[in-house]
């Protein structure tokens, strides 16, 4: 997070004639996104939202989510495959009509004022606005996964200008995204998108009043696998433009990755600890998760195979609600 944590003035907006915010969701079937669609219908400005659904089986979605649901518009995009998810999400961004695009997930649930807060924040000079995250399924392993991924952007932290933002669950100026084509190589778990936006002068904001709840893998075996795959795929996404020398340098430095990752989320961990929400088991799990992820990154930097990893991670991303607790 940046040290620039100052309040900015919100400009109120009139009801637009076209969508103000497009929400891109990649899915296999309607049931996978049904909880998210319910949360979008509950938005205070749902009539300003465009819902963009991306799927290999689009026809059933066209009858289940329509503008009759009080959205400004609904678009359904057909693709060949959901693997990799980055390509599916890029297809949704390209057809979106609103000037602001939120790259969503099937396991994130916006609170009713979320959309309004994002739209108003984008009246400022921001290329990307990050919402405030909360944990949808608290527990030691869930907290460890959640804090490891989103601990820098918790809804209990102050409004800030950021130096970095997560690729997913962030609202972007669509025009800024389209300048960074090909999006398939940008909308990955790595940092290519943020590097590109910053290079073009983009600025990022954190708006904690735009609250979302994020569900997290909590089954022990799947938790370990997901942490590992996340590191592996993050490393792989970075390698497309790297020399072997740089790969080997990062591989050699991989023992330092857990320290860097834990340092990034320390303020979030401290903030949640003050609320009394964390059990003692969260702390060793958080450290273990950082080391498991670092092991994945090491394998990725050394050129480890990713095809099966991509498919398995897509299963977790699409159907995370299946993995919230032990059988």
Secondary structure in CASP SS format (residue, H / E / C, confidence):
PFRMAT SS
TARGET T0000
AUTHOR 0000-0000-0000
METHOD secondary structure of the structure
MODEL  1
X C 1.00
X C 1.00
X C 1.00
X C 1.00
X C 1.00
X C 1.00
X C 1.00
X C 1.00
X C 1.00
X C 1.00
X C 1.00
X C 1.00
X C 1.00
X C 1.00
X C 1.00
X C 1.00
X C 1.00
X C 1.00
X C 1.00
X C 1.00
X E 1.00
X E 1.00
X E 1.00
X E 1.00
X E 1.00
X E 1.00
X C 1.00
X C 1.00
X C 1.00
X H 1.00
X H 1.00
X H 1.00
X H 1.00
X H 1.00
X H 1.00
X H 1.00
X H 1.00
X H 1.00
X H 1.00
X H 1.00
X H 1.00
X C 1.00
X C 1.00
X C 1.00
X C 1.00
X H 1.00
X H 1.00
X H 1.00
X E 1.00
X E 1.00
X E 1.00
X E 1.00
X E 1.00
X E 1.00
X E 1.00
X C 1.00
X C 1.00
X C 1.00
X H 1.00
X H 1.00
X H 1.00
X H 1.00
X H 1.00
X H 1.00
X C 1.00
X C 1.00
X H 1.00
X H 1.00
X H 1.00
X C 1.00
X C 1.00
X C 1.00
X E 1.00
X E 1.00
X E 1.00
X E 1.00
X E 1.00
X E 1.00
X C 1.00
X C 1.00
X C 1.00
X C 1.00
X C 1.00
X C 1.00
X H 1.00
X H 1.00
X H 1.00
X H 1.00
X H 1.00
X H 1.00
X H 1.00
X H 1.00
X H 1.00
X H 1.00
X H 1.00
X C 1.00
X C 1.00
X C 1.00
X C 1.00
X E 1.00
X E 1.00
X E 1.00
X E 1.00
X C 1.00
X C 1.00
X C 1.00
X C 1.00
X E 1.00
X E 1.00
X E 1.00
X C 1.00
X C 1.00
X C 1.00
X H 1.00
X H 1.00
X H 1.00
X H 1.00
X H 1.00
X H 1.00
X H 1.00
X H 1.00
X C 1.00
X C 1.00
X C 1.00
X C 1.00
X C 1.00
X C 1.00
X E 1.00
X E 1.00
X E 1.00
X E 1.00
X E 1.00
X E 1.00
X E 1.00
X E 1.00
X C 1.00
X C 1.00
X C 1.00
X C 1.00
X H 1.00
X H 1.00
X H 1.00
X H 1.00
X H 1.00
X H 1.00
X H 1.00
X H 1.00
X H 1.00
X H 1.00
X H 1.00
X H 1.00
X H 1.00
X H 1.00
X E 1.00
X C 1.00
X C 1.00
X C 1.00
X C 1.00
X C 1.00
X E 1.00
X E 1.00
X E 1.00
X C 1.00
X C 1.00
X C 1.00
X C 1.00
X C 1.00
X C 1.00
X C 1.00
X E 1.00
X E 1.00
X E 1.00
X E 1.00
X H 1.00
X H 1.00
X H 1.00
X H 1.00
X H 1.00
X C 1.00
X C 1.00
X C 1.00
X C 1.00
X H 1.00
X H 1.00
X H 1.00
X C 1.00
X C 1.00
X C 1.00
X C 1.00
X C 1.00
X C 1.00
X H 1.00
X H 1.00
X H 1.00
X H 1.00
X H 1.00
X H 1.00
X H 1.00
X H 1.00
X C 1.00
X C 1.00
X C 1.00
X C 1.00
X E 1.00
X E 1.00
X E 1.00
X E 1.00
X E 1.00
X E 1.00
X E 1.00
X E 1.00
X E 1.00
X E 1.00
X E 1.00
X C 1.00
X C 1.00
X C 1.00
X C 1.00
X C 1.00
X H 1.00
X H 1.00
X H 1.00
X H 1.00
X H 1.00
X H 1.00
X H 1.00
X H 1.00
X H 1.00
X H 1.00
X H 1.00
X H 1.00
X H 1.00
X H 1.00
X H 1.00
X H 1.00
X H 1.00
X H 1.00
X H 1.00
X H 1.00
X H 1.00
X H 1.00
X C 1.00
X C 1.00
X H 1.00
X H 1.00
X H 1.00
X H 1.00
X H 1.00
X H 1.00
X H 1.00
X H 1.00
X H 1.00
X C 1.00
X H 1.00
X H 1.00
X H 1.00
X H 1.00
X H 1.00
X H 1.00
X H 1.00
X H 1.00
X H 1.00
X H 1.00
X H 1.00
X C 1.00
X H 1.00
X H 1.00
X H 1.00
X H 1.00
X H 1.00
X H 1.00
X H 1.00
X H 1.00
X H 1.00
X H 1.00
X C 1.00
X C 1.00
X C 1.00
X C 1.00
X C 1.00
X H 1.00
X H 1.00
X H 1.00
X H 1.00
X H 1.00
X H 1.00
X H 1.00
X H 1.00
X H 1.00
X H 1.00
X H 1.00
X H 1.00
X H 1.00
X H 1.00
X H 1.00
X H 1.00
X H 1.00
X H 1.00
X H 1.00
X H 1.00
X H 1.00
X C 1.00
X C 1.00
X C 1.00
X C 1.00
X C 1.00
X H 1.00
X H 1.00
X H 1.00
X H 1.00
X H 1.00
X H 1.00
X H 1.00
X H 1.00
X H 1.00
X H 1.00
X H 1.00
X H 1.00
X C 1.00
X H 1.00
X H 1.00
X H 1.00
X H 1.00
X C 1.00
X C 1.00
X C 1.00
X C 1.00
END
